[in-house]
Amino acid sequence: MPQAVGVIQTSGFPSVLAAADAMVKASEVVLVHFDLAERAQFFVAIRGKVSDVEVAMEAGKTAAVEAAGGSVTNHYIVRNPPENVESVLPIHFTDLVEDFRIF
């Protein structure tokens, strides 16, 4: 089954929270990473089937912009990431999120 990783970076915490909430509600994706990027910018990464990640990313970007004072500073989807990318970057399914993995 083709997998994808989606990442949204926002300015401010409320917008990344709104994006994360919208993404997991919009389709069958799993939040795999969240962190502070720099200067009050946050990012969240999701994993799932390619089609689900595409739907979730659109919902997340819309929600982030609609949050009070929020904006999306960057976003990207990696379709079918190779294993070496998964082993180096924080996009793999950790023990903390494994219980929520749907696929």
Secondary structure, 3 states (H helix, E strand, C coil): CCEEEEEEEEECHHHHHHHHHHHHHHCCEEEEEEEEEECCEEEEEEEEEHHHHHHHHHHHHHHHHHCCCCEEEEEEEEECCCHHHHHHCCCCCCCCCHHHCCC
